[in-house]
Amino acid sequence: MRVYLIVLLTAAAVTFLITPAVRRLAVLTRAVTPVRARDVHTQPTPRLGGVAMLAGLAVAMLVASRVPFLHAEFHDTSMAWAILGGAALVCLLGVADDIWDLDWMAKLAGQVLAAGFLAWQGVQLITFPVFGLTIGSARLSLVATVVVVVVAINAVNFVDGLDGLAAGMIAIGGGAFFLYTYLLTREASPGNYANLATALIAAVVGVCVGFLPHNFHPARIFMGDSGAMLLGLTVAGAAIVVTGRIDPATVSTSQALPAYVPILLPVAVLLLPLLDMTLAVLRRVRAGHSPFHPDRMHLHHRLLDAGHSHRRAVLIMYLWTTVIAFAAVALAYLDPLPVALGTLAAVVVAAVITYNQLPGLRRRSGAR
C-alpha cells in the first residue's frame, strides 16, 4: 500500500506544482475559454490543464517503474507505456482543440486513433471469462476496445462543465476503483500485491487531487479537452488491464463478473458521466443536431437551473458519485442483501440532501 501511496502523492505533487506554469502557457498561446451563452463561468479562463496532468501521470509512472515492488508490472509488459502513450496522444489532441477549436469529426478521429494505438500495443479486450465467453476474433477485439475507450473518453469530456467537477468525480470514482483492484489483487495473489491497474489508477487519482486546488470554484484554470480525454482514456485503460492480470481460478464467483467484464468498471466509476452523455446524445440527435453539438442541458446545468449554487451542484455530484462507485465495490466483496439495503439508504440520504439544498424548495417548506 505504501508504494501506491507514493505513486499517488508523486502524481499529485507534480501536477500541483506544474499547473501554474501551464496556466501561463495557456495565456501565452491564447488557449482561453471565452464566456459563452452555455457556460457558467463569468470571465475568460485559461485551459490546457491536461498538460500538467500528463506531466504528473508520466512522472508518477516513471517513479513506479523504478520501484522493485512494481518492476515486473512495468518491464514484463508494454501495457503501462502503451497507456501513457495513448494518454499523451489524446492530450495532444486536446491541446490542439483547446487552442484551435477542432470540429467534432477531427476529435473523434483522433480518439479512435488513440484507442487503436492502445489495442495495437496489447491493451485490448480479448476474453470475457464469465460463463466461458470469449471474443472470437482479433478484429472484434479491436473494435470492442476502441468502442470502450472512446465512450469513456467522451463520458468524462461531456461532464466537464463545472469548476472541479470532472477532476473530483474521477478522483472519487478512481478511489473506489483503486480499493477494488487492490483488494482483488490481495485475494488473487497472496504475498504479491503488485498490480499495474492499481498503480495506474493511483496515479490518476493523484493527478486529480493535485489539479483540484487550481480547478475548484472559482477555477483559475480548466483541464480542457486535453485533461478530460486523458482521464477518460486512462480509466478505460486501467479497467481493461484488470482483465489480463487476474487468474480466473483464484477469483471467487461473486468477483468474476466485475473482474472480467471490463466495461463494468468504467460504468461503475463513470456512471453519472455516462448517463449524462447518453441523455445529451439522445437529446441532440432528436433535435437534428450532431451528438457533439454543445448545449446547456447537462445534469450539472440542471442542478444550477434548479437553484443550486456552483459549489453545491459540484458537491452533490460528488456525493452521488461516492454512493454509486463505492456501492459497486462493496457488491464485489460483501453479501448482496446488506449492500443493497445500505445502498438504498445512501440513495435516500443523497436524494434528501439534494432536495433540501434547493433554495426555492426551502422557502416553500418554511412558508408551510
ChimeraX attribute file (.defattr): number of C-alpha atoms within 10 A of each C-alpha:
attribute: neighborCount
match mode: 1-to-1
recipient: residues
	/A:1	10
	/A:2	7
	/A:3	17
	/A:4	22
	/A:5	14
	/A:6	18
	/A:7	28
	/A:8	28
	/A:9	21
	/A:10	24
	/A:11	32
	/A:12	26
	/A:13	17
	/A:14	23
	/A:15	30
	/A:16	22
	/A:17	14
	/A:18	18
	/A:19	27
	/A:20	16
	/A:21	10
	/A:22	21
	/A:23	24
	/A:24	16
	/A:25	16
	/A:26	23
	/A:27	14
	/A:28	11
	/A:29	14
	/A:30	14
	/A:31	24
	/A:32	21
	/A:33	20
	/A:34	13
	/A:35	13
	/A:36	11
	/A:37	9
	/A:38	12
	/A:39	15
	/A:40	15
	/A:41	19
	/A:42	10
	/A:43	12
	/A:44	14
	/A:45	18
	/A:46	26
	/A:47	29
	/A:48	33
	/A:49	29
	/A:50	32
	/A:51	27
	/A:52	27
	/A:53	32
	/A:54	25
	/A:55	18
	/A:56	31
	/A:57	33
	/A:58	20
	/A:59	17
	/A:60	29
	/A:61	24
	/A:62	13
	/A:63	16
	/A:64	25
	/A:65	20
	/A:66	12
	/A:67	13
	/A:68	11
	/A:69	14
	/A:70	20
	/A:71	14
	/A:72	14
	/A:73	20
	/A:74	19
	/A:75	13
	/A:76	9
	/A:77	13
	/A:78	13
	/A:79	23
	/A:80	25
	/A:81	17
	/A:82	20
	/A:83	28
	/A:84	20
	/A:85	17
	/A:86	25
	/A:87	28
	/A:88	22
	/A:89	21
	/A:90	29
	/A:91	28
	/A:92	22
	/A:93	23
	/A:94	28
	/A:95	24
	/A:96	17
	/A:97	20
	/A:98	25
	/A:99	17
	/A:100	12
	/A:101	13
	/A:102	14
	/A:103	11
	/A:104	14
	/A:105	11
	/A:106	12
	/A:107	18
	/A:108	16
	/A:109	13
	/A:110	18
	/A:111	25
	/A:112	19
	/A:113	17
	/A:114	26
	/A:115	30
	/A:116	22
	/A:117	20
	/A:118	27
	/A:119	26
	/A:120	12
	/A:121	17
	/A:122	17
	/A:123	25
	/A:124	27
	/A:125	27
	/A:126	21
	/A:127	17
	/A:128	17
	/A:129	16
	/A:130	15
	/A:131	8
	/A:132	7
	/A:133	10
	/A:134	13
	/A:135	15
	/A:136	10
	/A:137	9
	/A:138	13
	/A:139	10
	/A:140	13
	/A:141	18
	/A:142	22
	/A:143	16
	/A:144	17
	/A:145	25
	/A:146	23
	/A:147	15
	/A:148	21
	/A:149	30
	/A:150	23
	/A:151	20
	/A:152	27
	/A:153	26
	/A:154	22
	/A:155	26
	/A:156	30
	/A:157	23
	/A:158	22
	/A:159	22
	/A:160	23
	/A:161	22
	/A:162	23
	/A:163	24
	/A:164	26
	/A:165	26
	/A:166	29
	/A:167	26
	/A:168	23
	/A:169	29
	/A:170	28
	/A:171	26
	/A:172	23
	/A:173	28
	/A:174	27
	/A:175	21
	/A:176	25
	/A:177	29
	/A:178	24
	/A:179	18
	/A:180	21
	/A:181	24
	/A:182	20
	/A:183	17
	/A:184	23
	/A:185	24
	/A:186	14
	/A:187	16
	/A:188	19
	/A:189	16
	/A:190	9
	/A:191	9
	/A:192	12
	/A:193	19
	/A:194	21
	/A:195	24
	/A:196	25
	/A:197	28
	/A:198	28
	/A:199	28
	/A:200	29
	/A:201	31
	/A:202	30
	/A:203	32
	/A:204	32
	/A:205	30
	/A:206	31
	/A:207	33
	/A:208	31
	/A:209	23
	/A:210	27
	/A:211	31
	/A:212	25
	/A:213	16
	/A:214	21
	/A:215	24
	/A:216	19
	/A:217	17
	/A:218	15
	/A:219	17
	/A:220	17
	/A:221	29
	/A:222	28
	/A:223	32
	/A:224	26
	/A:225	30
	/A:226	30
	/A:227	31
	/A:228	29
	/A:229	30
	/A:230	31
	/A:231	31
	/A:232	24
	/A:233	29
	/A:234	24
	/A:235	29
	/A:236	27
	/A:237	32
	/A:238	27
	/A:239	31
	/A:240	26
	/A:241	24
	/A:242	22
	/A:243	22
	/A:244	17
	/A:245	15
	/A:246	20
	/A:247	12
	/A:248	17
	/A:249	9
	/A:250	14
	/A:251	17
	/A:252	15
	/A:253	12
	/A:254	14
	/A:255	15
	/A:256	19
	/A:257	17
	/A:258	21
	/A:259	30
	/A:260	23
	/A:261	18
	/A:262	23
	/A:263	20
	/A:264	16
	/A:265	26
	/A:266	26
	/A:267	19
	/A:268	22
	/A:269	29
	/A:270	27
	/A:271	19
	/A:272	21
	/A:273	25
	/A:274	22
	/A:275	16
	/A:276	19
	/A:277	24
	/A:278	15
	/A:279	14
	/A:280	22
	/A:281	18
	/A:282	13
	/A:283	16
	/A:284	16
	/A:285	13
	/A:286	11
	/A:287	10
	/A:288	10
	/A:289	13
	/A:290	14
	/A:291	17
	/A:292	17
	/A:293	13
	/A:294	13
	/A:295	13
	/A:296	15
	/A:297	15
	/A:298	19
	/A:299	20
	/A:300	22
	/A:301	19
	/A:302	13
	/A:303	20
	/A:304	18
	/A:305	13
	/A:306	16
	/A:307	15
	/A:308	21
	/A:309	15
	/A:310	19
	/A:311	17
	/A:312	16
	/A:313	25
	/A:314	24
	/A:315	17
	/A:316	20
	/A:317	21
	/A:318	21
	/A:319	20
	/A:320	18
	/A:321	25
	/A:322	20
	/A:323	20
	/A:324	21
	/A:325	24
	/A:326	20
	/A:327	19
	/A:328	22
	/A:329	23
	/A:330	19
	/A:331	18
	/A:332	21
	/A:333	15
	/A:334	11
	/A:335	11
	/A:336	13
	/A:337	10
	/A:338	12
	/A:339	18
	/A:340	14
	/A:341	11
	/A:342	15
	/A:343	19
	/A:344	14
	/A:345	13
	/A:346	18
	/A:347	16
	/A:348	12
	/A:349	14
	/A:350	17
	/A:351	15
	/A:352	11
	/A:353	13
	/A:354	19
	/A:355	14
	/A:356	13
	/A:357	18
	/A:358	18
	/A:359	14
	/A:360	13
	/A:361	14
	/A:362	12
	/A:363	10
	/A:364	9
	/A:365	10
	/A:366	8
	/A:367	7
	/A:368	5
